[in-house]
Amino acid sequence: MMVEKVEAGTLHGRPMRFFDLVMAAFVTILLLSNVLGAGKVATVDLPLIGDWPFGAGILFFPLGYVIGDVLTEVYGYARARRCIWVGTAALLFMAFMSFVVVALPPAPGWTGQGAYEQVFGQVPRIVMASIIAFWAGEFVNSAVLARMKVWTGGRHLWMRTIGSTVAGQGVDSLIFYPLAFLGAAGWSNDLVIKVLLTQWALKVAWEVLLTPLTYLVVGALKRREGMDVFDERTDFTPFAARV
């Protein structure tokens, strides 16, 4: 199928066969990364340095940014914006649900309440920090990528994905780790700073390593959808969900 260059504002009523699937993958990775990976610090043995801490969520969370890049690159900023708001709503509901479930009194004889509170009791604070960081970082990532696409005339995808990740993940990490972990048990100020900088560097490195996969997915989706979207006259305000 031929790929047609289209301006984002002309997409109304045009069928998009894979947009819903990409959005579902985006929200799924976002939720699972916050539940399973955000609160655990692991270590890696680096040559000449020794043990170096990193957040376990780094193994999977960057996939959400890669999918965010795909959304913006293939479907444009406005549809990526809608996905960001859907992800934000999902995180808010997850925080509410975790609070309710943890607060419910356990049945007599059930001995798992302590472990349940230890695992999920921090979720509201972590998720609230994640919501703010995700919201700000993802919008920076999407806006930078969309604007760079127009500036470069659609060339140099690798430059757009890496450049937008440096900006977006920088904002994300600078907001998330202080809000989520400063003063928390087991988290010294030095550890927060060290993990913050490590996560930022690793997330950008992940983006670089996944660039060939990004090219494959973006190319396949553009061919299947038959379009290449440019945000030449897009309103980049984050405070909207319209497309």
C-alpha positions as CSV (number, residue, x, y, z in Angstrom):
1,M,0.0,0.0,0.0
2,M,1.2,3.5,-0.8
3,V,2.0,5.8,2.1
4,E,0.3,9.2,1.7
5,K,1.7,12.3,3.5
6,V,-1.2,13.9,5.3
7,E,-1.7,16.9,7.6
8,A,-3.0,15.9,11.1
9,G,-6.1,18.1,10.8
10,T,-7.4,16.2,7.8
11,L,-7.7,12.8,9.5
12,H,-11.3,13.1,10.7
13,G,-13.3,10.2,9.5
14,R,-10.3,8.3,8.1
15,P,-10.3,4.6,9.2
16,M,-7.3,3.6,11.4
17,R,-7.2,-0.2,11.7
18,F,-4.5,-0.5,14.3
19,F,-4.8,2.6,16.5
20,D,-6.9,1.0,19.2
21,L,-4.4,-1.9,19.5
22,V,-1.4,0.4,19.8
23,M,-3.3,2.4,22.5
24,A,-4.2,-0.7,24.4
25,A,-0.5,-1.8,24.4
26,F,0.5,1.6,25.6
27,V,-1.8,1.6,28.6
28,T,-1.1,-2.0,29.5
29,I,2.7,-1.4,29.7
30,L,2.1,1.8,31.7
31,L,0.0,0.1,34.3
32,L,2.1,-3.0,34.7
33,S,5.3,-1.0,35.0
34,N,3.9,1.1,37.8
35,V,2.5,-1.9,39.7
36,L,5.4,-4.4,39.3
37,G,8.5,-2.4,38.7
38,A,8.5,1.1,40.1
39,G,9.1,0.4,43.8
40,K,11.9,-2.2,43.6
41,V,15.6,-1.3,43.4
42,A,17.8,-3.9,41.9
43,T,21.6,-3.8,41.4
44,V,23.9,-4.6,38.5
45,D,27.7,-5.3,38.8
46,L,29.4,-2.8,36.6
47,P,33.1,-3.3,35.6
48,L,35.5,-1.0,37.6
49,I,32.5,0.4,39.5
50,G,30.9,-2.5,41.4
51,D,27.2,-2.7,42.4
52,W,25.1,0.0,40.9
53,P,21.4,0.4,41.8
54,F,18.6,0.8,39.3
55,G,14.8,0.7,39.4
56,A,13.5,-2.6,38.2
57,G,10.8,-0.9,36.1
58,I,13.5,0.2,33.7
59,L,13.4,-3.2,32.1
60,F,9.9,-2.7,30.7
61,F,8.7,0.9,31.3
62,P,10.8,2.4,28.3
63,L,8.6,0.2,26.0
64,G,5.8,2.6,26.8
65,Y,7.9,5.5,25.5
66,V,8.7,3.6,22.4
67,I,5.0,3.0,21.8
68,G,4.4,6.7,22.6
69,D,6.9,7.5,19.8
70,V,5.1,5.2,17.5
71,L,1.7,6.8,18.3
72,T,3.0,10.3,17.6
73,E,5.0,9.3,14.5
74,V,2.2,7.3,12.9
75,Y,-1.0,8.9,14.1
76,G,0.0,12.4,15.1
77,Y,0.1,14.4,18.3
78,A,-3.6,14.8,18.8
79,R,-4.2,11.0,18.9
80,A,-1.1,10.5,21.1
81,R,-2.5,13.2,23.4
82,R,-5.8,11.2,23.7
83,C,-3.8,8.1,24.6
84,I,-1.9,10.0,27.3
85,W,-5.2,11.1,28.8
86,V,-6.5,7.5,28.7
87,G,-3.3,6.4,30.4
88,T,-3.7,9.1,33.0
89,A,-7.2,8.1,33.8
90,A,-6.2,4.4,34.1
91,L,-3.4,5.3,36.5
92,L,-5.9,7.3,38.6
93,F,-8.3,4.4,38.8
94,M,-5.5,2.0,39.7
95,A,-4.5,4.3,42.6
96,F,-8.1,4.5,43.8
97,M,-8.6,0.7,43.5
98,S,-5.3,-0.1,45.4
99,F,-6.3,2.3,48.2
100,V,-9.8,0.7,48.6
101,V,-8.5,-2.9,48.4
102,V,-5.7,-2.4,50.9
103,A,-8.0,-0.5,53.3
104,L,-10.6,-3.3,53.3
105,P,-10.5,-5.2,56.6
106,P,-9.1,-8.7,56.1
107,A,-11.2,-11.8,56.9
108,P,-10.5,-13.6,60.1
109,G,-7.8,-16.1,59.7
110,W,-6.4,-14.5,56.5
111,T,-2.6,-13.9,57.1
112,G,-1.7,-12.0,53.9
113,Q,-2.7,-8.5,54.9
114,G,0.8,-7.5,56.0
115,A,2.4,-8.6,52.8
116,Y,-0.4,-7.1,50.8
117,E,0.2,-3.7,52.5
118,Q,3.9,-3.9,52.0
119,V,3.6,-4.6,48.3
120,F,0.6,-2.4,47.4
121,G,0.5,0.1,50.3
122,Q,3.0,2.4,48.5
123,V,1.1,2.3,45.3
124,P,-1.0,5.5,45.8
125,R,2.1,7.7,46.5
126,I,4.1,6.0,43.7
127,V,1.2,6.2,41.3
128,M,0.4,9.9,42.0
129,A,4.1,10.7,41.4
130,S,4.0,8.6,38.3
131,I,0.9,10.3,37.0
132,I,2.4,13.7,37.3
133,A,5.7,12.6,35.8
134,F,4.2,10.5,33.1
135,W,1.8,13.2,32.1
136,A,4.5,15.9,31.9
137,G,7.2,13.7,30.4
138,E,5.0,12.0,27.8
139,F,3.6,15.3,26.6
140,V,7.1,16.7,26.3
141,N,8.2,13.6,24.4
142,S,5.2,13.7,22.0
143,A,5.4,17.4,21.3
144,V,9.2,17.4,20.7
145,L,8.9,14.4,18.3
146,A,6.0,15.9,16.4
147,R,7.7,19.3,16.0
148,M,11.0,17.7,15.0
149,K,9.2,15.7,12.4
150,V,7.9,18.9,10.7
151,W,11.3,20.5,11.0
152,T,13.1,17.6,9.4
153,G,10.5,17.0,6.8
154,G,10.0,13.4,8.1
155,R,13.6,12.4,7.8
156,H,15.9,11.0,10.4
157,L,13.4,9.1,12.6
158,W,16.2,8.0,14.9
159,M,17.1,11.7,15.7
160,R,13.5,12.4,16.6
161,T,12.9,9.3,18.8
162,I,16.2,9.7,20.7
163,G,16.0,13.5,21.0
164,S,12.4,13.4,22.3
165,T,13.3,10.7,24.7
166,V,16.2,12.7,26.2
167,A,13.7,15.5,26.8
168,G,10.7,13.5,27.9
169,Q,12.5,11.0,30.1
170,G,14.5,13.8,31.6
171,V,11.3,15.6,32.7
172,D,9.8,12.2,33.8
173,S,12.7,11.2,36.0
174,L,13.3,14.7,37.5
175,I,9.6,14.7,38.6
176,F,9.0,11.0,39.5
177,Y,11.9,10.0,41.8
178,P,11.8,13.0,44.2
179,L,8.0,12.9,44.5
180,A,7.8,9.1,44.9
181,F,10.8,8.3,47.1
182,L,12.3,11.3,48.9
183,G,11.9,10.5,52.6
184,A,10.6,6.9,52.0
185,A,11.9,4.0,54.0
186,G,15.1,2.7,52.5
187,W,15.6,5.7,50.2
188,S,18.4,8.1,51.1
189,N,18.7,11.4,49.2
190,D,21.9,10.1,47.6
191,L,20.1,6.9,46.4
192,V,17.2,8.9,45.0
193,I,19.7,11.1,42.9
194,K,21.7,8.1,41.9
195,V,18.7,6.1,40.7
196,L,17.2,9.1,39.0
197,L,20.3,9.7,36.9
198,T,20.8,6.0,36.2
199,Q,17.2,5.6,35.1
200,W,17.5,8.6,32.8
201,A,20.6,7.3,31.2
202,L,19.3,3.7,30.9
203,K,16.0,4.9,29.4
204,V,17.7,6.8,26.7
205,A,20.1,3.9,26.1
206,W,17.0,1.6,25.8
207,E,15.6,4.0,23.2
208,V,18.8,3.8,21.2
209,L,18.9,0.0,21.4
210,L,15.3,-0.3,20.3
211,T,15.6,2.1,17.4
212,P,15.7,-0.7,14.8
213,L,12.5,-2.1,16.3
214,T,10.9,1.3,16.2
215,Y,11.8,1.7,12.5
216,L,10.2,-1.7,11.8
217,V,7.0,-1.0,13.7
218,V,6.6,2.6,12.4
219,G,7.3,1.5,8.8
220,A,4.8,-1.4,9.0
221,L,2.1,0.7,10.6
222,K,2.5,3.5,8.0
223,R,2.2,1.0,5.2
224,R,-0.8,-0.7,6.7
225,E,-2.6,2.6,7.5
226,G,-1.5,4.1,4.2
227,M,-0.5,7.5,5.7
228,D,2.3,9.5,7.2
229,V,1.0,12.2,9.5
230,F,2.6,15.7,9.9
231,D,1.5,18.1,12.7
232,E,2.0,21.3,10.6
233,R,-1.0,23.2,12.1
234,T,-1.6,21.3,15.3
235,D,-2.6,22.9,18.6
236,F,0.0,21.4,21.0
237,T,-1.9,22.2,24.2
238,P,-2.0,19.2,26.4
239,F,-5.3,20.3,27.9
240,A,-7.5,18.7,25.4
241,A,-8.6,15.2,24.3
242,R,-10.1,16.1,20.9
243,V,-8.6,14.7,17.7
